Amino acid sequence: MSEQEQQRKNSTESTDEQGKNPVKEMFVLAALYLPLGFFLWFFMASGLMFPTSRLVEWLLAGLYPDIFEQVVQLGFRFEVQTLVIMPQQVDGRTAALNLDINPMIYAWGLALLFGLTMATPTRGVRRLVQLLIGFAVVTLVTTWGVFWEVWRDMAFLMGPQAAAAVQSTNLSATTIALCYQLGYLMFPGVVPIAAWILMNRPFIEQLVDSRHR
């Protein structure tokens, strides 16, 4: 192999190494930040879930005042209080249906987004703005998940009285099942990553370009 060919090979290997290192370094940093992200996510769960509780109450009690009364936040969990009277009696009196919801199962993408954002080389102010935008996005995802979990429980799990209340609305069983599956299986993981990609598009394009040089 001639000296010129050897230099060309070394240059190509150096370029490939430069193209791989930033990606590898970023994902290693993201993995290192994930435990901190999950710690903060759980430690601050009550405060992080507060906007979701208000949005869910506004949607349920505002759009369906004949079915829902209010949403009470107990720690990070929600108690959705309805006006549906159940046939079972408590201490000889009839009681309305209350649903216990865990919104955290829809909000784990916040820890993932935290790890990716902290690992992305950018300015501190821009990183803070991205975290705030990410929190808003995950709040919407969590609100979607809780909203449709409530309808799923009432339509399929809570008995004929709750199912009859659902039938009084324009929501079909198919719509409820589809929206619940999207909120449970797809949105919590996909939406935060998509948000990070959109907020860091120039950086990602730079990484892609360096890999193809």
Backbone hydrogen bonds in HBPLUS format (Angstrom, degrees):
<---DONOR---> <-ACCEPTOR-->    atom                        ^
c    i                          cat <-CA-CA->   ^        H-A-AA   ^      H-
h    n   atom  resd res      DA  || num        DHA   H-A  angle D-A-AA Bond
n    s   type  num  typ     dist DA aas  dist angle  dist       angle   num
A0006-GLN N   A0002-SER O   2.96 MM   4  6.19 152.8  2.04 146.0 154.1     1
A0007-GLN N   A0003-GLU O   2.95 MM   4  6.19 153.0  2.03 144.9 151.7     2
A0008-ARG N   A0004-GLN O   2.97 MM   4  6.24 153.0  2.04 144.5 152.0     3
A0009-LYS N   A0005-GLU O   2.91 MM   4  6.14 154.8  1.97 146.2 152.9     4
A0010-ASN N   A0006-GLN O   2.89 MM   4  6.12 159.5  1.93 147.9 153.7     5
A0011-SER N   A0007-GLN O   2.86 MM   4  6.03 151.8  1.94 143.8 151.8     6
A0012-THR N   A0008-ARG O   2.94 MM   4  6.17 154.2  2.01 144.9 151.5     7
A0013-GLU N   A0009-LYS O   2.92 MM   4  6.17 161.5  1.95 151.5 156.4     8
A0014-SER N   A0010-ASN O   2.88 MM   4  6.03 150.4  1.96 141.5 150.2     9
A0015-THR N   A0011-SER O   2.92 MM   4  6.14 151.4  2.00 143.6 151.3    10
A0016-ASP N   A0012-THR O   2.91 MM   4  6.17 160.1  1.95 150.1 155.3    11
A0017-GLU N   A0013-GLU O   2.89 MM   4  6.06 153.6  1.96 142.6 150.2    12
A0018-GLN N   A0014-SER O   2.92 MM   4  6.14 151.5  2.00 142.6 150.4    13
A0019-GLY N   A0015-THR O   2.88 MM   4  6.12 144.3  2.01 142.7 153.2    14
A0020-LYS N   A0016-ASP O   2.94 MM   4  6.18 139.5  2.11 143.0 153.4    15
A0021-ASN N   A0017-GLU O   2.96 MM   4  6.00 163.2  1.99 151.4 155.6    16
A0024-LYS N   A0020-LYS O   2.96 MM   4  6.11 173.8  1.96 166.3 168.4    17
A0025-GLU N   A0021-ASN O   2.77 MM   4  5.84 165.5  1.79 158.1 162.7    18
A0026-MET N   A0022-PRO O   2.92 MM   4  5.99 155.9  1.98 142.6 149.1    19
A0027-PHE N   A0023-VAL O   3.06 MM   4  6.31 166.3  2.08 155.8 158.3    20
A0028-VAL N   A0024-LYS O   2.98 MM   4  6.12 149.8  2.07 147.0 155.6    21
A0029-LEU N   A0025-GLU O   2.96 MM   4  6.15 160.7  2.00 147.3 152.5    22
A0030-ALA N   A0026-MET O   2.85 MM   4  6.09 154.3  1.91 145.3 153.4    23
A0031-ALA N   A0027-PHE O   2.96 MM   4  6.08 154.3  2.03 138.2 144.5    24
A0032-LEU N   A0028-VAL O   2.99 MM   4  6.28 146.3  2.11 142.8 152.4    25
A0033-TYR N   A0029-LEU O   2.87 MM   4  6.15 145.0  2.00 148.3 158.1    26
A0034-LEU N   A0030-ALA O   3.05 MM   4  6.18 129.4  2.31 141.1 153.6    27
A0037-GLY N   A0033-TYR O   2.89 MM   4  6.15 154.6  1.96 153.1 161.7    28
A0037-GLY N   A0034-LEU O   2.99 MM   3  4.82 109.8  2.50  92.4 109.8    29
A0038-PHE N   A0034-LEU O   2.85 MM   4  6.15 158.7  1.90 162.2 166.4    30
A0039-PHE N   A0035-PRO O   2.93 MM   4  6.13 149.6  2.02 143.3 152.2    31
A0040-LEU N   A0036-LEU O   2.94 MM   4  6.17 170.2  1.95 155.6 157.1    32
A0041-TRP N   A0037-GLY O   2.87 MM   4  5.95 154.4  1.94 143.3 151.7    33
A0042-PHE N   A0038-PHE O   3.00 MM   4  6.12 153.9  2.06 142.4 147.3    34
A0043-PHE N   A0039-PHE O   2.77 MM   4  5.88 165.3  1.79 155.0 160.2    35
A0044-MET N   A0040-LEU O   2.90 MM   4  5.73 157.6  1.95 146.0 150.5    36
A0045-ALA N   A0042-PHE O   3.25 MM   3  4.86 163.2  2.28 103.9 104.4    37
A0048-LEU N   A0044-MET O   2.93 MM   4  6.07 163.1  1.96 160.5 166.1    38
A0049-MET N   A0045-ALA O   2.93 MM   4  5.98 145.9  2.05 149.8 156.9    39
A0050-PHE N   A0047-GLY O   3.28 MM   3  5.26 150.4  2.37  98.3 106.8    40
A0053-SER N   A0049-MET O   3.01 MM   4  6.33 156.4  2.07 155.8 162.6    41
A0054-ARG N   A0050-PHE O   3.15 MM   4  6.49 155.6  2.21 156.0 161.9    42
A0055-LEU N   A0051-PRO O   2.99 MM   4  6.23 159.3  2.03 148.7 154.7    43
A0056-VAL N   A0052-THR O   2.82 MM   4  5.99 166.0  1.84 157.4 161.1    44
A0057-GLU N   A0053-SER O   3.04 MM   4  6.14 159.0  2.08 140.5 146.4    45
A0058-TRP N   A0054-ARG O   2.94 MM   4  6.10 157.8  1.99 145.4 151.9    46
A0059-LEU N   A0055-LEU O   2.93 MM   4  6.17 152.8  2.00 148.4 155.6    47
A0060-LEU N   A0056-VAL O   2.86 MM   4  6.00 176.5  1.86 158.6 159.8    48
A0061-ALA N   A0057-GLU O   2.89 MM   4  5.51 141.1  2.04 138.3 149.0    49
A0062-GLY N   A0058-TRP O   3.06 MM   4  5.07 129.1  2.33 110.4 124.2    50
A0063-LEU N   A0059-LEU O   3.01 MM   4  5.61 155.4  2.07 128.4 135.6    51
A0064-TYR N   A0060-LEU O   2.84 MM   4  5.52 148.2  1.94 140.6 150.4    52
A0067-ILE N   A0064-TYR O   3.09 MM   3  5.60 162.1  2.12 115.9 121.7    53
A0068-PHE N   A0064-TYR O   3.06 MM   4  6.20 172.9  2.07 168.9 170.8    54
A0083-LEU N   A0067-ILE O   2.68 MM  16  5.17 157.1  1.73 146.0 144.8    55
A0069-GLU N   A0081-GLN O   2.82 MM  12  5.55 168.1  1.83 148.1 150.4    56
A0070-GLN N   A0081-GLN O   3.39 MM  11  5.44 152.9  2.47 132.1 139.4    57
A0081-GLN N   A0070-GLN O   2.89 MM  11  5.44 159.1  1.94 166.4 172.7    58
A0072-VAL N   A0079-GLU O   2.89 MM   7  5.05 171.3  1.90 146.4 145.9    59
A0079-GLU N   A0072-VAL O   2.73 MM   7  5.05 158.4  1.78 152.9 160.3    60
A0074-LEU N   A0077-ARG O   2.78 MM   3  5.23 160.2  1.82 152.2 158.0    61
A0077-ARG N   A0074-LEU O   3.14 MM   3  5.23 148.7  2.25 129.0 124.3    62
A0078-PHE N   A0101-ILE O   2.92 MM  23  5.10 173.1  1.93 155.2 157.5    63
A0101-ILE N   A0078-PHE O   2.88 MM  23  5.10 169.0  1.89 152.0 155.4    64
A0080-VAL N   A0099-LEU O   2.77 MM  19  4.93 157.1  1.82 150.6 153.2    65
A0099-LEU N   A0080-VAL O   2.86 MM  19  4.93 162.4  1.89 139.3 144.5    66
A0082-THR N   A0097-LEU O   3.02 MM  15  5.54 155.1  2.08 162.4 170.2    67
A0097-LEU N   A0084-VAL O   2.82 MM  13  5.57 148.0  1.92 154.5 164.6    68
A0086-MET N   A0095-ALA O   2.98 MM   9  5.96 173.8  1.98 162.2 162.7    69
A0090-VAL N   A0093-ARG O   2.66 MM   3  5.20 157.1  1.71 161.9 157.4    70
A0093-ARG N   A0090-VAL O   3.03 MM   3  5.20 157.8  2.08 106.5 113.7    71
A0106-TYR N   A0103-PRO O   3.06 MM   3  5.77 164.5  2.09 120.3 125.4    72
A0107-ALA N   A0104-MET O   3.08 MM   3  4.95 151.4  2.17  99.6 108.4    73
A0110-LEU N   A0107-ALA O   3.08 MM   3  5.84 167.7  2.09 121.0 124.9    74
A0111-ALA N   A0108-TRP O   3.16 MM   3  5.74 135.0  2.38 113.3 121.7    75
A0113-LEU N   A0109-GLY O   2.85 MM   4  6.01 159.9  1.89 148.8 154.0    76
A0114-PHE N   A0110-LEU O   2.95 MM   4  6.09 146.7  2.06 139.1 148.4    77
A0115-GLY N   A0111-ALA O   3.07 MM   4  6.35 159.0  2.12 147.3 151.3    78
A0116-LEU N   A0112-LEU O   3.10 MM   4  6.39 164.8  2.13 152.7 156.1    79
A0117-THR N   A0113-LEU O   2.91 MM   4  5.97 161.3  1.94 147.5 153.2    80
A0118-MET N   A0114-PHE O   2.96 MM   4  6.03 165.4  1.98 152.4 156.3    81
A0119-ALA N   A0115-GLY O   3.12 MM   4  6.17 141.6  2.28 139.1 148.9    82
A0120-THR N   A0117-THR O   3.27 MM   3  5.24 146.9  2.38  97.5 106.9    83
A0127-ARG N   A0123-ARG O   2.88 MM   4  6.10 152.5  1.95 151.6 160.3    84
A0128-LEU N   A0124-GLY O   2.97 MM   4  6.21 153.6  2.04 146.2 152.8    85
A0129-VAL N   A0125-VAL O   2.95 MM   4  6.25 159.2  1.99 150.6 156.1    86
A0130-GLN N   A0126-ARG O   2.95 MM   4  6.18 156.2  2.01 146.4 152.7    87
A0131-LEU N   A0127-ARG O   2.97 MM   4  6.25 150.1  2.06 145.3 153.4    88
A0132-LEU N   A0128-LEU O   3.00 MM   4  6.30 154.8  2.06 149.3 155.8    89
A0133-ILE N   A0129-VAL O   2.92 MM   4  6.19 160.2  1.95 151.3 156.9    90
A0134-GLY N   A0130-GLN O   2.79 MM   4  5.91 157.4  1.84 144.9 152.1    91
A0135-PHE N   A0131-LEU O   2.87 MM   4  6.08 149.6  1.96 142.5 150.4    92
A0136-ALA N   A0132-LEU O   3.07 MM   4  6.36 155.7  2.13 145.5 151.4    93
A0137-VAL N   A0133-ILE O   2.94 MM   4  6.24 155.9  2.00 150.7 157.6    94
A0138-VAL N   A0134-GLY O   2.90 MM   4  6.12 166.7  1.91 153.9 157.0    95
A0139-THR N   A0135-PHE O   2.89 MM   4  6.01 148.2  1.99 143.4 152.7    96
A0140-LEU N   A0136-ALA O   3.15 MM   4  6.45 151.5  2.23 143.1 149.3    97
A0141-VAL N   A0137-VAL O   3.04 MM   4  6.41 155.3  2.10 147.1 154.4    98
A0142-THR N   A0138-VAL O   2.80 MM   4  6.01 160.5  1.83 152.0 157.0    99
A0143-THR N   A0139-THR O   2.87 MM   4  6.03 155.3  1.93 145.1 152.3   100
A0144-TRP N   A0140-LEU O   2.96 MM   4  6.18 159.2  2.01 147.5 152.6   101
A0145-GLY N   A0141-VAL O   3.00 MM   4  6.29 163.6  2.03 149.6 153.7   102
A0146-VAL N   A0142-THR O   2.92 MM   4  6.14 168.5  1.93 157.1 159.2   103
A0147-PHE N   A0143-THR O   2.91 MM   4  5.93 165.9  1.93 150.8 155.6   104
A0148-TRP N   A0144-TRP O   3.10 MM   4  6.28 168.6  2.12 155.7 157.6   105
A0149-GLU N   A0145-GLY O   2.93 MM   4  6.02 140.0  2.09 141.1 152.9   106
A0150-VAL N   A0146-VAL O   3.00 MM   4  6.20 156.7  2.06 154.0 158.2   107
A0151-TRP N   A0147-PHE O   3.39 MM   4  6.76 158.5  2.44 140.6 145.4   108
A0152-ARG N   A0148-TRP O   2.86 MM   4  6.00 150.7  1.95 139.6 148.4   109
A0153-ASP N   A0149-GLU O   2.88 MM   4  6.08 164.9  1.90 153.5 156.3   110
A0154-MET N   A0150-VAL O   3.05 MM   4  6.29 162.3  2.08 148.6 153.5   111
A0155-ALA N   A0151-TRP O   2.88 MM   4  5.92 156.6  1.94 147.7 154.2   112
A0156-PHE N   A0152-ARG O   3.00 MM   4  5.94 155.8  2.06 150.8 156.0   113
A0157-LEU N   A0153-ASP O   2.86 MM   4  4.84 147.6  1.96 128.7 137.1   114
A0158-MET N   A0153-ASP O   2.99 MM   5  6.01 132.6  2.22 164.1 164.0   115
A0163-ALA N   A0159-GLY O   3.06 MM   4  6.27 161.0  2.10 152.4 158.5   116
A0164-ALA N   A0160-PRO O   2.84 MM   4  5.91 149.2  1.94 143.3 150.8   117
A0165-ALA N   A0161-GLN O   3.15 MM   4  6.46 146.2  2.27 140.0 148.6   118
A0166-VAL N   A0162-ALA O   3.07 MM   4  6.44 149.4  2.17 146.4 154.6   119
A0167-GLN N   A0163-ALA O   2.98 MM   4  6.26 154.0  2.05 145.6 152.8   120
A0168-SER N   A0164-ALA O   3.19 MM   4  6.42 126.1  2.50 135.4 147.9   121
A0168-SER N   A0165-ALA O   3.25 MM   3  5.23 140.4  2.42  93.5 104.4   122
A0169-THR N   A0166-VAL O   3.00 MM   3  5.54 164.1  2.03 116.4 121.5   123
A0176-ILE N   A0172-SER O   3.05 MM   4  6.32 164.4  2.08 153.6 157.8   124
A0177-ALA N   A0173-ALA O   2.98 MM   4  6.13 164.2  2.01 147.3 151.6   125
A0178-LEU N   A0174-THR O   2.95 MM   4  6.09 165.6  1.97 152.1 156.1   126
A0179-CYS N   A0175-THR O   2.96 MM   4  6.04 172.6  1.97 153.5 156.0   127
A0180-TYR N   A0176-ILE O   2.95 MM   4  5.98 153.0  2.02 145.3 153.2   128
A0181-GLN N   A0177-ALA O   3.01 MM   4  6.16 159.7  2.05 146.4 151.7   129
A0182-LEU N   A0178-LEU O   3.01 MM   4  6.28 159.3  2.05 152.0 157.6   130
A0183-GLY N   A0179-CYS O   3.00 MM   4  6.15 159.4  2.04 143.0 148.8   131
A0184-TYR N   A0180-TYR O   2.87 MM   4  6.01 137.7  2.05 145.8 157.5   132
A0185-LEU N   A0181-GLN O   2.82 MM   4  5.66 168.5  1.83 150.9 154.8   133
A0186-MET N   A0182-LEU O   3.14 MM   4  5.13 143.7  2.27 121.7 132.5   134
A0187-PHE N   A0182-LEU O   2.97 MM   5  6.09 167.9  1.98 163.4 167.4   135
A0190-VAL N   A0186-MET O   3.06 MM   4  5.94 171.3  2.07 168.3 168.0   136
A0191-VAL N   A0187-PHE O   3.12 MM   4  5.24 151.2  2.20 129.8 138.7   137
A0194-ALA N   A0190-VAL O   2.94 MM   4  6.14 160.7  1.98 156.2 162.5   138
A0195-ALA N   A0191-VAL O   2.86 MM   4  6.07 153.2  1.94 152.0 159.5   139
A0196-TRP N   A0192-PRO O   2.97 MM   4  6.25 155.8  2.03 146.7 152.8   140
A0197-ILE N   A0193-ILE O   2.96 MM   4  6.23 158.5  2.01 150.8 156.5   141
A0198-LEU N   A0194-ALA O   3.02 MM   4  6.23 163.4  2.05 149.7 153.6   142
A0199-MET N   A0195-ALA O   3.00 MM   4  6.19 153.7  2.07 147.5 154.7   143
A0200-ASN N   A0196-TRP O   3.04 MM   4  6.12 128.7  2.32 141.2 153.6   144
A0200-ASN N   A0197-ILE O   3.24 MM   3  5.22 138.7  2.42  96.1 107.4   145
A0204-ILE N   A0200-ASN O   3.04 MM   4  6.31 161.3  2.07 157.6 163.4   146
A0205-GLU N   A0201-ARG O   2.87 MM   4  6.04 162.1  1.90 157.7 162.6   147
A0206-GLN N   A0202-PRO O   2.97 MM   4  6.14 148.3  2.08 143.4 151.9   148
A0207-LEU N   A0203-PHE O   3.07 MM   4  6.39 150.3  2.16 143.5 151.1   149
A0208-VAL N   A0204-ILE O   2.94 MM   4  6.24 158.6  1.98 151.1 156.9   150
A0209-ASP N   A0205-GLU O   2.90 MM   4  6.07 160.7  1.94 148.2 153.3   151
A0210-SER N   A0206-GLN O   3.02 MM   4  6.19 156.0  2.08 144.4 150.6   152
A0211-ARG N   A0207-LEU O   3.16 MM   4  6.39 138.8  2.34 140.3 150.7   153
A0211-ARG N   A0208-VAL O   3.18 MM   3  5.20 128.8  2.45  95.1 108.3   154
A0212-HIS N   A0209-ASP O   3.12 MM   3  5.27 141.3  2.28 100.8 111.5   155
